[in-house]
Amino acid sequence: MGVNNNKNGFFWLVFSLSFASASSLLSPKGINFEVQALMSIKASLKDPRGALQNWDKDSVDPCSWTMVTCSSENLVIGLGTPSQNLSGSLSPSIGNLTNLEIVLLQNNAISGPIPEDIGNLSKLRTLDLSCNNLTGEIPASLGQLRSLQYLRLNNNSLYGSFPQSLVQITQLSFLDFSYNNLSGPVPKFPARTFNIVGNPLICAAGSEKECYGTMSIPTSFNLNDSQVFSTAGRSKSHRVALASGLSIGFICLTILASGLFLWWKHKRQQQIFLDLNDQRMEQNEKVRLGNLRMFQFRELQIITNNFSSKNILGKGGFGNVYRGQLHDGTLVAVKRLKDGNAAGGEIQFQTEVEMISLAVHRNLLRLYGFCMTSTERLLVYPFMSNGSVASRLKAKPALDWGTRKRIALGAGRGLLYLHEQCDPKIIHRDVKAANILLDDYCEAVVGDFGLAKLLDHQDSHVTTAVRGTVGHIAPEYLSTGQSSEKTDVFGFGILLLELITGQRAFEFGKGANQKGAMLDWVKKLNQEKKLEQLIDKDLRNCYDRIELEEVVQVALLCTQFLPGQRPKMSEVVRMLEGDGLAERWEASQRSDTTRSKTLELSSSERFSDLTDDSSLLVQAMELSGPR
């Protein structure tokens, strides 16, 4: 009997402790503070895949919710929703989850600033907000996270200087702020591994070696990767054994190196490469033009294996693109112009590549460097591992709907920067899926400024040399040679249809035996609510019907006949983000109804309207880069 009483007392004690732990999270009205905070986070996010569907505000505790990890005391210690196509903003309520140890929100489309309240998470060890659309400055409150070991904010649009408070995080072992728009000064990070590459204001092209640490950079973490945190506890004996093994390996390596020395002597190309590298290092001031690196032709010849056909990445109207690898292991794409003499004189060529280099944005392909001789003109760009959107649409596995929409938004933001934020502003003139490249994260990067025009805000002359790709050329440009930002908007509308259908513009409608004007066919399917005939069959019905209709409407607004009726890229981006589309579409439909009641304009009358808006007529200058 006494044993039973002891057992009952033990269970009552456990229950009391559990109840006390849970009740400490309850407000006077009986609401769990962690539930309240998580519901605020959910409310600020857009969740098209329903990843947070079972988050219920009436729950007593959130430990059964997806993407939430709890401790044995039923406290929320992990929040992980990576790659769920989430958008919206990150709620400051995350700061109320004071027991969080891991936050993984990478590979989404979350925008807005990083909330200052995140500094309240004193137990946080891992924070990964990489590959989102976060803006604003890095909050100084991050310096309060004294337990933080891993921090990833790379591939966002953060700006401003680094908070000096980061030096206070003594436990930090890994930090990645790469590919943002941050500025200096750069504090002395306590992290053994850090990466700030891709911030052009502090990390100019060619100086990347100074912008990252020496240890290997891990990929984004998963909640189950608990072993990541155990490496810091390796025993001293393990390190001694490792040192011994390295010593033996070094002796073996020395013997092997001696045997290979004679063979190495005959590798003349490698010797030439080293000689060129030494020469470049000795004359460092002479091989730079602003942020651009000036390559020797022989160096590019070596890294592309003498421009071997096996290294061709693509062919265009202005030349071929070759894959190459620099001496430090960096992969690059080398564009070799077909006619070096036709690319202009040295001063003109330098001026043009300097202008290209001024366009710096996460959704624009950065010019790394160039080369010019008496007969050669070459441009060097970073290598894009996932190729172009056109090639990726034909590959397997098929791009999912969320990725396609993210590509559309990224390409739109890149064009918005060229049109409205870059000075001098730039017209692309050949917007299509083949000219939108994809980086390691399938982030859209607008490439190929070979057909672009640099615009001066004051001039009003328009060049009439029509260049572009059939199916993507706006009607006013094809007929009159007059190009503007609105010709790019037209091409972007066709790009949206390429993303939807998985086909090139000249292929639209072939599967349905469609004859006649492609845009009329798309408009007809939209009116008849038969957009399923448009969608790429490889998506296997895995797409959002409402989003499909919205993207088609944006595409039709972008491809209206008169350029003055097309939206600006800033408006296009807002509509893709879900702001203002309904009003713009309704106004467009009313305008169509009014026009249908009037007599059809003659061709000359219609094109006379194209010149009514003098802001569309601007001075243009061709760039030299190849397609």
matplotlib code that plots the C-alpha trace (Angstrom):
import matplotlib.pyplot as plt

x = [0.0, 2.9, 4.5, 1.3, 1.1, 4.7, 3.9, 0.8, 2.8, 5.5, 3.0, 1.2, 4.5, 5.3, 1.8, 2.1, 5.5, 4.1, 1.1, 3.1, 5.4, 2.4, 0.4, 3.4, 2.8, -0.9, -2.2, -4.8, -7.4, -6.0, -4.3, -0.9, 1.6, 3.5, 0.3, -0.5, 3.0, 2.9, -0.6, 0.7, 3.6, 1.1, -1.1, 1.7, 2.7, 1.1, 1.0, 0.0, 0.9, -1.0, 2.2, 0.8, -2.8, -3.0, -1.9, -5.0, -5.5, -7.7, -5.0, -3.8, -0.2, 1.4, 3.6, 1.6, 1.7, 3.7, 7.0, 7.1, 9.5, 9.1, 11.2, 10.3, 8.8, 6.4, 8.2, 8.7, 12.4, 12.3, 10.6, 11.4, 9.5, 12.2, 11.3, 7.5, 6.9, 6.0, 5.7, 4.5, 6.6, 8.1, 6.1, 7.8, 5.9, 8.7, 10.5, 7.9, 9.1, 11.9, 12.7, 13.6, 16.9, 16.5, 14.8, 14.9, 12.9, 15.3, 14.3, 11.0, 9.9, 9.5, 9.9, 10.1, 12.7, 14.1, 12.2, 14.3, 12.4, 14.4, 17.1, 14.9, 15.7, 18.5, 18.7, 18.8, 21.7, 20.8, 19.1, 18.7, 16.7, 18.7, 17.3, 14.3, 13.4, 14.2, 15.0, 16.2, 19.2, 20.5, 19.1, 21.6, 19.6, 21.2, 24.2, 22.1, 22.0, 25.0, 24.2, 24.1, 26.4, 25.1, 23.8, 22.7, 21.2, 22.6, 20.7, 18.4, 18.2, 19.6, 21.4, 23.3, 26.3, 27.1, 26.1, 29.1, 27.2, 27.9, 31.4, 29.8, 28.5, 31.5, 29.9, 29.4, 31.2, 29.5, 28.2, 27.0, 25.9, 26.7, 24.7, 23.1, 23.7, 25.6, 28.2, 31.2, 33.0, 33.2, 33.7, 36.1, 33.7, 34.3, 33.0, 35.7, 33.8, 32.2, 31.1, 30.3, 30.9, 28.4, 28.1, 29.5, 30.0, 32.4, 33.5, 34.5, 34.9, 38.2, 38.7, 36.4, 39.2, 39.2, 35.4, 35.1, 36.8, 38.8, 36.5, 33.9, 30.6, 27.6, 24.4, 21.1, 20.3, 17.5, 15.8, 17.0, 20.6, 21.3, 24.7, 25.8, 25.9, 27.9, 31.1, 32.2, 32.5, 35.0, 37.6, 41.2, 42.3, 40.4, 42.3, 45.6, 44.8, 43.8, 47.1, 49.0, 47.1, 47.7, 51.5, 51.7, 49.7, 52.0, 55.1, 53.4, 52.3, 55.9, 57.2, 54.4, 55.1, 58.8, 57.8, 55.4, 57.8, 59.3, 55.9, 54.7, 57.7, 56.2, 52.9, 53.7, 50.2, 50.1, 53.4, 52.2, 49.1, 51.2, 53.4, 50.4, 49.0, 52.3, 52.4, 48.9, 49.6, 52.7, 50.8, 47.6, 46.9, 47.1, 44.5, 41.5, 39.0, 36.9, 35.3, 36.0, 38.9, 40.8, 41.8, 44.7, 43.5, 45.9, 44.4, 40.9, 42.2, 43.7, 40.7, 38.4, 40.8, 41.4, 37.7, 36.9, 33.5, 33.1, 33.0, 30.3, 27.4, 25.3, 25.4, 23.9, 23.7, 26.8, 29.0, 29.5, 29.6, 32.2, 32.6, 35.8, 37.4, 39.8, 42.9, 41.1, 38.4, 35.8, 33.6, 32.9, 31.1, 33.2, 31.4, 33.5, 32.2, 32.0, 33.7, 36.1, 36.8, 33.1, 32.8, 34.2, 37.5, 39.2, 37.8, 34.3, 34.4, 35.8, 33.1, 30.3, 31.5, 31.8, 28.2, 27.1, 29.0, 27.0, 23.9, 24.2, 21.2, 20.6, 18.4, 20.9, 23.8, 27.0, 29.8, 32.9, 35.5, 36.5, 39.3, 40.2, 43.0, 43.4, 41.1, 39.3, 36.5, 35.4, 33.2, 33.5, 30.4, 29.8, 28.8, 25.0, 24.8, 21.1, 21.4, 18.6, 14.9, 14.4, 16.7, 15.4, 11.7, 12.7, 14.6, 13.5, 12.3, 9.9, 10.0, 7.2, 4.6, 6.0, 9.5, 8.1, 6.2, 9.4, 11.3, 8.7, 9.0, 12.8, 13.0, 10.5, 12.5, 15.6, 13.9, 12.4, 15.9, 17.1, 14.1, 13.5, 16.4, 19.6, 21.3, 21.7, 18.6, 18.8, 16.4, 17.0, 15.3, 15.3, 13.5, 12.8, 13.2, 16.6, 18.0, 16.8, 19.4, 19.1, 21.7, 22.3, 19.0, 17.0, 16.9, 16.1, 19.0, 18.4, 21.4, 22.5, 22.7, 24.0, 20.8, 20.2, 20.1, 21.5, 19.1, 19.9, 17.0, 17.2, 17.4, 14.5, 16.0, 15.2, 17.3, 15.4, 17.6, 15.2, 16.9, 15.3, 13.7, 10.6, 7.6, 8.9, 9.1, 6.5, 4.4, 5.5, 9.1, 8.7, 6.8, 8.6, 11.8, 10.8, 11.7, 11.1, 10.7, 7.3, 8.9, 10.6, 7.2, 5.8, 8.6, 8.1, 4.4, 5.6, 8.1, 5.2, 3.4, 6.6, 6.7, 3.0, 3.1, 6.7, 7.0, 8.8, 6.7, 6.7, 5.5, 2.4, -0.8, 0.9, -0.3, -3.9, -3.6, -4.2, -3.9, -3.8, -2.6, -1.2, -2.3, -5.8, -5.9, -4.7, -7.2, -10.0, -9.0, -9.0, -12.5, -13.8, -12.2, -10.2, -6.7, -6.0, -5.3, -2.4, -0.6, 2.5, 1.5, 4.6, 3.1, 0.5, -2.2, 0.0, -0.6, -2.8, -5.8, -6.3, -2.7, -2.7, -5.5, -3.8, -0.5, -2.3, -4.0, -0.7, 0.7, -2.2, -1.9, 1.8, 1.2, -1.5, -1.1, -0.6, 2.5, 0.9, -1.7, 0.9, 1.9, 5.4, 7.6, 7.1, 3.3, 3.9, 6.0, 3.3, 0.6, 2.7, 3.0, -0.8, -1.3, -3.6, -4.2, -8.0, -8.4, -6.0, -7.6, -11.2, -10.1, -8.5, -11.7, -13.8, -11.4, -11.7, -15.4, -15.3, -12.9, -15.0, -17.9, -15.8, -14.5, -11.2, -8.3, -6.2, -2.6, -1.2, -3.6, -2.8, 1.0, 0.6, -0.6, 2.7, 4.5, 2.0, 3.9, 7.2, 8.6, 8.7, 11.1, 14.6, 18.2, 19.7, 23.1, 23.8, 25.9, 28.6, 27.8, 26.7, 23.3]
y = [0.0, 2.3, 1.5, 2.5, 5.7, 6.5, 5.8, 8.0, 10.8, 10.5, 10.7, 13.6, 15.5, 14.9, 16.1, 19.2, 20.1, 19.7, 21.7, 24.4, 24.6, 24.9, 27.2, 29.6, 30.3, 31.2, 34.7, 35.7, 34.9, 31.3, 32.0, 30.4, 33.1, 30.9, 30.1, 33.8, 34.6, 31.8, 32.9, 36.4, 35.0, 33.0, 36.1, 38.1, 35.4, 34.3, 30.5, 29.3, 25.6, 25.4, 24.5, 26.2, 25.0, 23.1, 26.1, 26.7, 29.7, 27.7, 25.2, 24.9, 24.2, 24.2, 21.2, 19.1, 21.8, 21.2, 23.1, 23.6, 21.7, 21.5, 20.5, 17.8, 20.6, 21.5, 24.8, 25.9, 25.6, 25.2, 27.0, 25.6, 26.4, 26.3, 26.2, 26.5, 29.4, 31.7, 35.4, 38.4, 39.7, 38.3, 39.4, 41.1, 38.6, 36.1, 37.9, 36.5, 32.9, 33.4, 29.7, 29.4, 27.8, 27.2, 29.4, 28.1, 30.2, 30.0, 29.7, 31.5, 34.9, 36.7, 40.5, 43.5, 44.2, 41.8, 42.7, 44.2, 42.0, 39.0, 40.2, 38.9, 35.3, 34.9, 31.1, 31.2, 29.1, 28.9, 31.7, 31.1, 33.7, 33.2, 33.4, 35.6, 39.1, 40.8, 44.5, 47.2, 47.2, 44.4, 45.1, 46.0, 43.8, 40.7, 41.5, 40.5, 36.9, 35.8, 32.0, 32.3, 30.0, 30.0, 33.0, 33.1, 36.3, 35.8, 36.3, 39.0, 42.8, 44.1, 47.4, 49.7, 49.1, 46.1, 46.6, 46.8, 44.8, 41.6, 41.4, 40.7, 37.3, 35.3, 31.9, 32.6, 30.1, 30.7, 33.9, 34.5, 37.9, 37.4, 38.8, 41.8, 45.5, 46.1, 48.8, 49.2, 49.4, 45.7, 44.7, 42.0, 39.1, 36.6, 33.8, 31.3, 31.1, 34.2, 35.2, 38.7, 38.1, 39.8, 43.1, 45.4, 48.4, 46.4, 43.5, 44.7, 42.2, 40.4, 40.9, 38.1, 36.3, 38.9, 38.5, 35.0, 32.8, 29.7, 27.0, 25.3, 27.0, 24.7, 24.7, 25.7, 23.6, 21.3, 20.8, 17.2, 18.1, 18.0, 16.6, 20.0, 21.3, 18.4, 19.1, 21.8, 19.1, 16.9, 15.7, 16.7, 13.2, 13.3, 16.4, 14.8, 11.7, 14.0, 15.9, 12.7, 11.5, 14.8, 14.5, 11.1, 12.2, 15.2, 12.9, 10.7, 13.7, 15.0, 11.8, 11.7, 15.3, 14.5, 11.7, 13.9, 16.8, 15.7, 15.1, 18.6, 20.2, 19.2, 20.8, 24.1, 25.5, 25.3, 27.1, 29.8, 30.1, 30.6, 33.1, 35.1, 35.0, 36.2, 39.0, 40.0, 40.0, 42.2, 44.7, 44.7, 48.5, 48.0, 45.2, 47.0, 49.5, 50.6, 47.5, 45.5, 43.2, 43.3, 39.8, 38.9, 37.1, 34.3, 33.7, 33.4, 31.2, 28.8, 28.6, 27.8, 25.2, 27.4, 28.2, 24.5, 23.6, 21.2, 24.3, 26.2, 27.1, 28.9, 30.6, 34.0, 36.5, 38.3, 35.3, 32.2, 31.8, 29.5, 27.9, 28.6, 28.2, 30.8, 29.8, 30.2, 27.7, 30.4, 29.3, 32.0, 32.4, 34.0, 35.8, 36.1, 38.6, 37.4, 40.5, 42.1, 44.9, 45.8, 46.2, 49.8, 51.3, 50.7, 53.8, 53.2, 49.5, 50.5, 53.1, 50.6, 47.9, 50.5, 51.5, 47.8, 47.4, 50.3, 48.1, 46.2, 44.3, 40.8, 40.0, 41.3, 39.4, 41.1, 41.8, 40.4, 41.7, 42.0, 41.6, 43.5, 43.2, 44.6, 41.8, 40.4, 41.7, 39.4, 39.8, 37.7, 36.9, 34.7, 31.2, 30.4, 26.8, 26.3, 27.8, 29.8, 29.7, 28.5, 25.4, 24.7, 24.7, 21.8, 19.9, 17.3, 17.5, 20.3, 23.6, 23.7, 26.5, 28.3, 28.5, 29.8, 32.5, 33.4, 33.5, 35.9, 38.2, 38.2, 39.0, 41.8, 43.3, 43.2, 45.0, 47.5, 48.3, 48.8, 51.1, 53.1, 52.8, 52.6, 55.8, 55.9, 53.7, 50.8, 49.2, 45.5, 45.1, 41.2, 40.1, 36.3, 33.1, 32.4, 35.7, 35.0, 33.0, 30.9, 30.9, 28.0, 28.8, 29.1, 32.9, 34.8, 36.8, 39.1, 38.6, 39.6, 43.4, 43.0, 44.4, 46.9, 50.7, 53.1, 56.0, 59.7, 61.3, 64.5, 63.4, 62.3, 60.6, 57.0, 54.5, 52.5, 49.4, 46.6, 43.9, 41.1, 37.7, 36.9, 36.4, 38.8, 42.1, 44.7, 45.8, 49.4, 48.4, 46.0, 48.5, 51.8, 50.8, 52.9, 51.3, 52.3, 50.7, 49.6, 47.3, 45.5, 45.3, 43.6, 41.1, 40.5, 39.7, 37.0, 35.7, 35.2, 33.1, 31.1, 30.3, 29.3, 27.1, 25.8, 26.7, 29.3, 32.1, 30.7, 27.3, 28.7, 27.0, 24.3, 21.5, 22.8, 23.3, 27.0, 29.2, 33.0, 35.6, 34.0, 36.7, 36.6, 32.9, 33.5, 36.2, 34.0, 31.1, 33.6, 34.9, 31.3, 30.2, 27.5, 28.5, 24.8, 24.5, 27.0, 25.4, 23.3, 19.6, 18.8, 20.6, 17.7, 20.1, 21.1, 24.8, 27.5, 28.2, 31.7, 32.6, 31.2, 33.6, 36.5, 35.9, 35.5, 38.9, 40.5, 39.1, 40.4, 43.8, 43.9, 42.9, 45.5, 46.9, 50.5, 51.1, 53.8, 51.4, 48.9, 49.2, 50.3, 47.6, 49.0, 48.5, 45.0, 44.0, 45.3, 43.3, 40.1, 40.7, 41.0, 44.7, 46.6, 43.9, 43.8, 47.5, 47.6, 44.6, 46.0, 49.4, 47.5, 45.6, 48.8, 50.3, 47.2, 47.5, 51.2, 50.5, 47.6, 50.1, 52.4, 51.9, 50.1, 52.5, 52.3, 51.1, 54.6, 56.1, 53.4, 53.9, 57.7, 57.1, 55.6, 58.9, 60.8, 60.2, 62.0, 60.2, 57.0, 58.6, 58.6, 58.7, 55.2, 53.7, 50.1, 48.0, 45.7, 42.5, 39.5, 37.8]
z = [0.0, 0.8, -2.6, -4.4, -2.4, -3.4, -7.1, -7.0, -5.3, -8.0, -10.9, -9.2, -8.8, -12.6, -13.5, -11.3, -12.8, -16.3, -15.5, -13.9, -17.0, -19.3, -17.1, -17.0, -20.7, -20.2, -20.0, -17.4, -20.0, -20.5, -23.9, -24.5, -25.3, -27.7, -29.6, -29.7, -31.1, -33.7, -34.9, -35.4, -37.4, -39.5, -40.0, -41.5, -44.0, -47.2, -47.3, -50.8, -50.1, -46.8, -44.8, -41.7, -42.2, -38.9, -36.8, -34.7, -32.5, -30.2, -29.4, -25.8, -27.0, -30.5, -30.2, -32.6, -35.3, -38.5, -38.7, -34.9, -32.6, -28.9, -25.9, -23.4, -21.3, -24.3, -25.0, -28.6, -29.4, -33.2, -36.1, -39.5, -42.7, -45.4, -49.1, -48.6, -51.0, -48.1, -48.8, -46.7, -43.8, -40.6, -37.6, -34.7, -32.5, -33.2, -30.4, -27.9, -28.6, -26.1, -25.9, -29.6, -30.4, -34.1, -36.8, -40.4, -42.9, -45.9, -49.6, -49.4, -50.6, -47.3, -47.7, -45.4, -42.6, -40.1, -36.9, -34.1, -31.7, -32.9, -30.5, -27.6, -28.5, -26.1, -26.5, -30.3, -31.7, -35.5, -37.6, -41.3, -43.3, -46.5, -50.0, -49.3, -50.3, -47.0, -47.1, -44.7, -42.5, -40.3, -36.9, -34.2, -31.8, -33.4, -31.2, -28.2, -29.4, -27.3, -27.9, -31.7, -33.5, -37.1, -38.9, -42.6, -44.1, -47.6, -50.9, -49.7, -50.4, -47.2, -47.2, -44.9, -42.7, -40.5, -36.9, -34.7, -32.1, -34.1, -32.6, -29.2, -30.4, -29.2, -29.9, -33.6, -35.8, -39.1, -40.7, -44.3, -45.5, -49.2, -52.1, -50.5, -50.9, -47.6, -47.1, -44.8, -42.6, -42.0, -38.3, -37.3, -37.2, -34.4, -36.7, -38.0, -41.3, -42.8, -46.3, -47.6, -51.3, -53.6, -51.8, -54.4, -52.1, -49.9, -52.1, -55.5, -58.4, -58.2, -54.4, -53.4, -51.6, -48.9, -48.4, -47.0, -44.4, -45.1, -43.7, -45.9, -46.0, -45.1, -47.0, -45.3, -42.2, -41.5, -38.1, -38.0, -38.4, -34.7, -35.3, -36.7, -33.2, -31.7, -33.7, -31.3, -28.5, -30.2, -27.7, -27.6, -28.3, -31.6, -32.6, -31.7, -33.8, -36.7, -36.4, -36.5, -39.6, -41.3, -40.6, -42.1, -45.1, -45.6, -45.7, -48.3, -50.3, -50.3, -51.8, -54.4, -55.3, -56.0, -58.3, -60.3, -60.6, -64.0, -65.4, -64.3, -66.1, -69.4, -68.8, -70.5, -70.4, -66.7, -66.5, -68.8, -66.6, -63.5, -65.3, -66.3, -62.8, -61.3, -63.9, -63.0, -59.3, -59.8, -62.0, -60.0, -60.5, -64.3, -64.6, -63.2, -64.6, -61.8, -60.3, -63.5, -63.9, -67.2, -68.3, -70.6, -73.7, -73.1, -69.7, -71.1, -73.9, -71.3, -68.9, -71.9, -73.3, -76.3, -76.6, -77.1, -78.6, -75.6, -73.3, -75.2, -73.0, -75.6, -79.0, -79.9, -82.6, -81.3, -80.4, -78.4, -74.6, -73.1, -69.7, -67.9, -64.5, -63.0, -61.1, -57.7, -58.8, -59.7, -62.6, -65.2, -68.5, -71.2, -74.1, -77.2, -79.7, -83.3, -84.8, -82.4, -84.8, -85.1, -81.3, -81.5, -80.5, -77.1, -75.5, -76.7, -75.6, -72.1, -71.8, -72.6, -70.3, -67.5, -68.1, -67.9, -64.6, -63.0, -63.0, -59.7, -58.4, -57.1, -60.1, -62.7, -64.1, -62.8, -65.3, -63.7, -66.2, -69.8, -72.3, -75.5, -78.0, -81.5, -82.9, -79.8, -77.5, -74.6, -71.6, -68.4, -66.2, -63.2, -64.2, -63.7, -62.6, -63.5, -67.0, -68.6, -67.9, -71.5, -71.1, -67.6, -68.8, -71.1, -68.5, -65.9, -63.3, -64.3, -62.5, -60.0, -60.0, -57.0, -58.6, -61.9, -60.1, -58.1, -61.4, -62.9, -59.8, -59.8, -63.5, -63.1, -60.2, -62.4, -65.2, -62.8, -61.6, -65.2, -66.1, -63.0, -60.5, -62.7, -63.8, -66.8, -67.2, -69.5, -72.0, -72.5, -75.9, -75.9, -72.9, -73.2, -71.2, -72.9, -71.5, -67.9, -66.1, -62.9, -60.1, -57.6, -55.8, -59.0, -58.4, -61.6, -63.0, -66.0, -68.4, -71.8, -72.2, -75.7, -77.2, -74.4, -74.9, -72.4, -72.1, -71.3, -69.5, -71.5, -75.1, -77.3, -80.3, -81.0, -82.9, -85.6, -85.9, -84.9, -82.9, -80.8, -81.1, -83.2, -81.0, -78.3, -80.3, -79.5, -82.5, -82.4, -82.3, -85.2, -87.4, -86.5, -84.8, -81.8, -78.5, -74.9, -71.5, -72.8, -75.4, -72.6, -70.8, -73.9, -73.9, -70.2, -70.9, -73.4, -70.8, -68.4, -71.0, -71.6, -67.9, -67.9, -71.0, -70.8, -74.5, -76.5, -78.0, -81.5, -80.2, -78.4, -79.5, -81.7, -79.3, -79.6, -83.4, -82.8, -85.8, -85.9, -83.4, -80.3, -77.9, -79.3, -78.5, -74.9, -74.4, -75.7, -73.3, -70.5, -71.4, -71.7, -68.4, -70.1, -68.9, -68.2, -71.9, -71.5, -68.5, -69.0, -68.9, -66.9, -64.0, -63.7, -62.4, -59.5, -59.7, -58.1, -60.4, -59.0, -59.3, -62.9, -63.8, -62.2, -64.0, -67.4, -66.7, -66.0, -69.2, -71.2, -69.6, -70.5, -74.2, -75.0, -78.5, -77.6, -75.4, -73.4, -72.2, -70.8, -67.2, -66.0, -64.6, -61.1, -61.6, -63.0, -60.0, -57.6, -59.5, -59.3, -55.6, -55.4, -55.3, -57.7, -60.3, -59.9, -60.5, -63.4, -65.1, -64.6, -66.1, -69.1, -69.7, -69.7, -72.2, -74.4, -74.4, -75.3, -78.2, -79.5, -80.0, -82.3, -85.8, -86.0, -86.5, -89.6, -89.2, -89.7, -87.1, -84.6, -84.8, -84.7, -81.1, -80.3, -80.4, -78.3, -75.1, -75.5, -72.5, -74.6, -77.1, -75.7, -76.8, -77.2, -77.5, -78.4, -76.0, -77.3, -75.3, -77.3, -77.1]

ax = plt.figure().add_subplot(projection="3d")
ax.plot(x, y, z, "-o")
ax.set_aspect("equal")
plt.show()
